[in-house]
Amino acid sequence: MNTRPDTPHTEKHPNAVAGILKVVTTVAIFPVLTAAILIGAAGRLDWTWVWVYLGINLANVLVVTPLTIRANPVAVAEHDELDKTERRDVGSVFYLLAMYMALPLVAGLDVRFGWARDLSIAWHVAGASALAAGLGLASWVMVTNPYVWSEAPIQRGQTVCSTGAYRFVRHPAYAGLALQALGVPVLLGSFWAVIPGITAAACIIIATCSEDRTLQAQLPGYQDYVQRVRFRLVPGIW
């Protein structure tokens, strides 16, 4: 998603508290639920990499939430007041199922039953780095465009956002999600969990294609933006 409404900046808004709470909840709830599924499926609490995963995500919450609120407090406050003309693509739904249900379930069962061999510390660090990079990219987008996670691709008063990461690819938030999907299984040390991770990344590609078509058809100025920024997820590739 790479558009945002023309909303003035201000420090006061009647729905500010509710909007801020929603941002915090949206960013935090999925990794917490994922950690719970991981621990439940593994049947143990002494799984170091689960806590590393959760720590990276919670650190991201502590950084991105105040930055987003500071960047555009009214946009955060009015997040729920937008006209929703169209729901997100089914690819996004399957991404959530693959990333936050199937992946942690498989990874946890992998640890419980020892399906895969132990990985070296370098693999875990590489996975953690990919997760951190994906979160960092998604957070950069969220600071630039607080409406990026809205349920509808086209909203009231939107204009094309071409600053920040949008200068390089048209859907940088989705690129960040794909990085997370590929990095988390490696961080957790489960090659079996790479299967739902790849599935989640494929769902992101599907969602990107669908949303890009909608934006080109319905959002004024987006086709010109497509001519300037040719790549959707990976600069120089696609």
GUBA-948072 format. One record per residue (C-alpha): residue in three letters; chain; y, x, z. Coordinates in nm, 4 decimals. Layout:
<rs>
R  rest  kette        c2        c1        c3
R   ALA      A         Y         X         Z
...
</rs>
This chain:
<rs>
R  rest  kette        c2        c1        c3
R   MET      A    0.0000    0.0000    0.0000
R   ASN      A    0.3309    0.1582   -0.0952
R   THR      A    0.6019   -0.1008   -0.0599
R   ARG      A    0.8313   -0.2149    0.2153
R   PRO      A    1.0955   -0.4825    0.2632
R   ASP      A    1.4650   -0.4075    0.2815
R   THR      A    1.5006   -0.4613    0.6559
R   PRO      A    1.8071   -0.3271    0.8408
R   HIS      A    1.7645   -0.0866    1.1283
R   THR      A    1.8511   -0.2068    1.4729
R   GLU      A    1.7380   -0.1363    1.8264
R   LYS      A    1.7164   -0.4973    1.9442
R   HIS      A    1.4967   -0.7762    1.8226
R   PRO      A    1.3492   -1.0781    2.0029
R   ASN      A    0.9955   -0.9903    1.8917
R   ALA      A    1.0207   -0.6157    1.9473
R   VAL      A    0.7727   -0.6018    2.2359
R   ALA      A    0.5111   -0.8055    2.0482
R   GLY      A    0.5580   -0.5970    1.7349
R   ILE      A    0.5274   -0.2686    1.9227
R   LEU      A    0.2145   -0.3872    2.1018
R   LYS      A    0.0604   -0.4860    1.7697
R   VAL      A    0.1266   -0.1413    1.6220
R   VAL      A   -0.0318    0.0282    1.9234
R   THR      A   -0.3309   -0.2071    1.9176
R   THR      A   -0.3851   -0.1712    1.5430
R   VAL      A   -0.3874    0.2081    1.5581
R   ALA      A   -0.5966    0.2358    1.8768
R   ILE      A   -0.8518   -0.0432    1.8760
R   PHE      A   -1.0796    0.0715    1.5944
R   PRO      A   -1.1511    0.4242    1.7265
R   VAL      A   -1.2127    0.2831    2.0748
R   LEU      A   -1.4606    0.0291    1.9377
R   THR      A   -1.6211    0.3007    1.7255
R   ALA      A   -1.6671    0.5246    2.0300
R   ALA      A   -1.8248    0.2343    2.2185
R   ILE      A   -2.0749    0.1734    1.9350
R   LEU      A   -2.1506    0.5460    1.9119
R   ILE      A   -2.2218    0.5767    2.2828
R   GLY      A   -2.4220    0.2549    2.2917
R   ALA      A   -2.6370    0.3521    1.9915
R   ALA      A   -2.6904    0.7062    2.1221
R   GLY      A   -2.7662    0.5827    2.4740
R   ARG      A   -2.5763    0.8686    2.6355
R   LEU      A   -2.2312    0.9643    2.7537
R   ASP      A   -2.2701    1.3417    2.7291
R   TRP      A   -2.2076    1.3538    2.3543
R   THR      A   -1.9262    1.6041    2.3213
R   TRP      A   -1.8260    1.5148    1.9660
R   VAL      A   -1.7694    1.1491    2.0467
R   TRP      A   -1.5080    1.2508    2.2998
R   VAL      A   -1.3533    1.4932    2.0499
R   TYR      A   -1.3383    1.2071    1.7978
R   LEU      A   -1.1787    0.9749    2.0504
R   GLY      A   -0.9359    1.2437    2.1702
R   ILE      A   -0.8115    1.3155    1.8172
R   ASN      A   -0.7559    0.9444    1.7547
R   LEU      A   -0.5789    0.8780    2.0841
R   ALA      A   -0.3566    1.1832    2.0316
R   ASN      A   -0.2646    1.0321    1.6968
R   VAL      A   -0.1740    0.7042    1.8688
R   LEU      A    0.0573    0.8843    2.1112
R   VAL      A    0.2353    1.0539    1.8203
R   VAL      A    0.2506    0.7873    1.5500
R   THR      A    0.3526    0.4902    1.7635
R   PRO      A    0.6871    0.6255    1.8923
R   LEU      A    0.7647    0.7816    1.5533
R   THR      A    0.7027    0.4517    1.3742
R   ILE      A    0.9127    0.2560    1.6216
R   ARG      A    1.1948    0.5086    1.5951
R   ALA      A    1.1803    0.5182    1.2143
R   ASN      A    1.2161    0.1424    1.1705
R   PRO      A    1.2153   -0.0641    1.4912
R   VAL      A    1.3003   -0.3930    1.3212
R   ALA      A    1.0229   -0.3528    1.0670
R   VAL      A    0.7805   -0.3100    1.3549
R   ALA      A    0.9232   -0.6095    1.5386
R   GLU      A    0.9152   -0.8363    1.2338
R   HIS      A    0.5687   -0.7347    1.1206
R   ASP      A    0.4278   -1.0823    1.1874
R   GLU      A    0.7181   -1.2736    1.0337
R   LEU      A    0.6561   -1.1759    0.6732
R   ASP      A    0.5538   -1.4211    0.4062
R   LYS      A    0.1916   -1.3520    0.3157
R   THR      A    0.1289   -1.4391   -0.0458
R   GLU      A   -0.2117   -1.2796   -0.0899
R   ARG      A   -0.4842   -1.1422    0.1358
R   ARG      A   -0.6254   -0.7944    0.1059
R   ASP      A   -0.9045   -0.7120   -0.1363
R   VAL      A   -1.2683   -0.7490   -0.0330
R   GLY      A   -1.3016   -0.3706   -0.0638
R   SER      A   -1.0874   -0.3326    0.2475
R   VAL      A   -1.3182   -0.5650    0.4415
R   PHE      A   -1.6278   -0.3694    0.3422
R   TYR      A   -1.4461   -0.0478    0.4315
R   LEU      A   -1.3992   -0.1743    0.7864
R   LEU      A   -1.7656   -0.2746    0.8124
R   ALA      A   -1.8916    0.0581    0.6760
R   MET      A   -1.6487    0.2776    0.8689
R   TYR      A   -1.6351    0.1107    1.2075
R   MET      A   -1.9779   -0.0526    1.2344
R   ALA      A   -2.2394    0.1028    1.0052
R   LEU      A   -2.1206    0.4629    1.0384
R   PRO      A   -2.1110    0.4795    1.4204
R   LEU      A   -2.4366    0.2855    1.4474
R   VAL      A   -2.6202    0.5288    1.2163
R   ALA      A   -2.4641    0.8344    1.3803
R   GLY      A   -2.5539    0.7119    1.7289
R   LEU      A   -2.9130    0.6342    1.6314
R   ASP      A   -2.9321    0.9765    1.4660
R   VAL      A   -2.8498    1.1373    1.7995
R   ARG      A   -3.0849    0.9085    1.9950
R   PHE      A   -3.3877    0.9739    1.7739
R   GLY      A   -3.3043    1.3220    1.6451
R   TRP      A   -3.3279    1.2373    1.2753
R   ALA      A   -3.1190    1.5344    1.1597
R   ARG      A   -3.1120    1.8957    1.2652
R   ASP      A   -2.8285    2.0368    1.4740
R   LEU      A   -2.5244    2.1614    1.2847
R   SER      A   -2.3280    2.4765    1.3507
R   ILE      A   -1.9926    2.4544    1.5269
R   ALA      A   -1.8220    2.5295    1.1951
R   TRP      A   -1.9436    2.1976    1.0509
R   HIS      A   -1.8100    2.0037    1.3480
R   VAL      A   -1.4740    2.1819    1.3229
R   ALA      A   -1.4568    2.1069    0.9507
R   GLY      A   -1.5213    1.7389    1.0192
R   ALA      A   -1.2612    1.7329    1.2944
R   SER      A   -1.0118    1.8962    1.0581
R   ALA      A   -1.0778    1.6348    0.7886
R   LEU      A   -1.0362    1.3548    1.0437
R   ALA      A   -0.7109    1.5037    1.1736
R   ALA      A   -0.5811    1.5516    0.8189
R   GLY      A   -0.6688    1.1928    0.7279
R   LEU      A   -0.5020    1.0566    1.0399
R   GLY      A   -0.2005    1.2772    0.9810
R   LEU      A   -0.1610    1.1534    0.6256
R   ALA      A   -0.1993    0.7881    0.7276
R   SER      A    0.0487    0.8423    1.0118
R   TRP      A    0.3023    1.0027    0.7782
R   VAL      A    0.2754    0.6951    0.5581
R   MET      A    0.3115    0.4623    0.8559
R   VAL      A    0.6321    0.6364    0.9628
R   THR      A    0.7677    0.6112    0.6077
R   ASN      A    0.6492    0.2546    0.5540
R   PRO      A    0.5657    0.0575    0.8728
R   TYR      A    0.4389   -0.2362    0.6654
R   VAL      A    0.1630   -0.0340    0.5052
R   TRP      A   -0.1146   -0.2091    0.7015
R   SER      A    0.0072   -0.5615    0.6364
R   GLU      A   -0.2551   -0.8154    0.5339
R   ALA      A   -0.0739   -0.8967    0.2067
R   PRO      A    0.0076   -0.6500   -0.0729
R   ILE      A    0.3250   -0.8353   -0.1751
R   GLN      A    0.5725   -0.9479    0.0912
R   ARG      A    0.9157   -1.1009    0.1153
R   GLY      A    1.1956   -0.8695    0.0031
R   GLN      A    0.9774   -0.5692   -0.0806
R   THR      A    1.0920   -0.2781   -0.2902
R   VAL      A    0.8994    0.0217   -0.4155
R   CYS      A    0.8690    0.3006   -0.1591
R   SER      A    0.8679    0.6407   -0.3301
R   THR      A    0.9562    0.8741   -0.0413
R   GLY      A    0.7354    1.0888    0.1811
R   ALA      A    0.3725    1.1075    0.0697
R   TYR      A    0.4456    0.8451   -0.1967
R   ARG      A    0.6080    1.1195   -0.4013
R   PHE      A    0.2631    1.2669   -0.4667
R   VAL      A    0.0209    0.9722   -0.4884
R   ARG      A    0.0699    0.5970   -0.5072
R   HIS      A   -0.1678    0.5094   -0.2225
R   PRO      A   -0.1518    0.7932    0.0322
R   ALA      A   -0.2601    0.5723    0.3229
R   TYR      A   -0.5864    0.4962    0.1451
R   ALA      A   -0.6300    0.8665    0.0717
R   GLY      A   -0.6024    0.9267    0.4464
R   LEU      A   -0.8648    0.6602    0.5163
R   ALA      A   -1.1034    0.8176    0.2647
R   LEU      A   -1.0598    1.1583    0.4315
R   GLN      A   -1.1448    1.0041    0.7670
R   ALA      A   -1.4536    0.8338    0.6263
R   LEU      A   -1.5857    1.1644    0.4946
R   GLY      A   -1.4835    1.3725    0.7950
R   VAL      A   -1.6100    1.1628    1.0858
R   PRO      A   -1.9848    1.1927    1.0070
R   VAL      A   -1.9543    1.5698    0.9826
R   LEU      A   -1.7561    1.5860    1.3073
R   LEU      A   -2.0293    1.3842    1.4780
R   GLY      A   -2.2986    1.6078    1.3302
R   SER      A   -2.4840    1.3326    1.1448
R   PHE      A   -2.5602    1.3798    0.7783
R   TRP      A   -2.7275    1.0387    0.7767
R   ALA      A   -2.3925    0.8872    0.8699
R   VAL      A   -2.2454    1.0453    0.5566
R   ILE      A   -2.4089    0.7587    0.3631
R   PRO      A   -2.1929    0.4829    0.5194
R   GLY      A   -1.9038    0.7315    0.5114
R   ILE      A   -1.9326    0.7667    0.1342
R   THR      A   -1.9719    0.3889    0.1095
R   ALA      A   -1.6478    0.3436    0.3033
R   ALA      A   -1.4697    0.5909    0.0744
R   ALA      A   -1.6009    0.4026   -0.2314
R   CYS      A   -1.4662    0.0780   -0.0845
R   ILE      A   -1.1259    0.2436   -0.0531
R   ILE      A   -1.1343    0.3281   -0.4235
R   ILE      A   -1.2172   -0.0338   -0.5061
R   ALA      A   -0.9357   -0.1610   -0.2834
R   THR      A   -0.6940    0.0869   -0.4385
R   CYS      A   -0.7726   -0.0290   -0.7925
R   SER      A   -0.7332   -0.3959   -0.7022
R   GLU      A   -0.4092   -0.3475   -0.5109
R   ASP      A   -0.2587   -0.1254   -0.7767
R   ARG      A   -0.3183   -0.3933   -1.0398
R   THR      A   -0.1527   -0.6539   -0.8164
R   LEU      A    0.1508   -0.4344   -0.7539
R   GLN      A    0.1937   -0.3541   -1.1224
R   ALA      A    0.1771   -0.7222   -1.2101
R   GLN      A    0.3968   -0.8652   -0.9343
R   LEU      A    0.6294   -0.6055   -0.7841
R   PRO      A    0.9547   -0.5323   -0.9741
R   GLY      A    0.9987   -0.1615   -1.0402
R   TYR      A    0.6397   -0.0666   -0.9638
R   GLN      A    0.5469    0.0017   -1.3255
R   ASP      A    0.8337    0.2494   -1.3491
R   TYR      A    0.7059    0.4119   -1.0317
R   VAL      A    0.3588    0.4399   -1.1924
R   GLN      A    0.5135    0.6363   -1.4771
R   ARG      A    0.6678    0.8821   -1.2304
R   VAL      A    0.3669    0.9128   -0.9979
R   ARG      A    0.0540    0.9037   -1.2110
R   PHE      A   -0.2124    0.9654   -0.9482
R   ARG      A   -0.3451    0.7051   -0.7051
R   LEU      A   -0.5302    0.9002   -0.4342
R   VAL      A   -0.5709    1.2687   -0.5234
R   PRO      A   -0.2851    1.4670   -0.6830
R   GLY      A   -0.3841    1.6141   -1.0178
R   ILE      A   -0.7208    1.4330   -1.0233
R   TRP      A   -0.6968    1.0512   -0.9869
</rs>
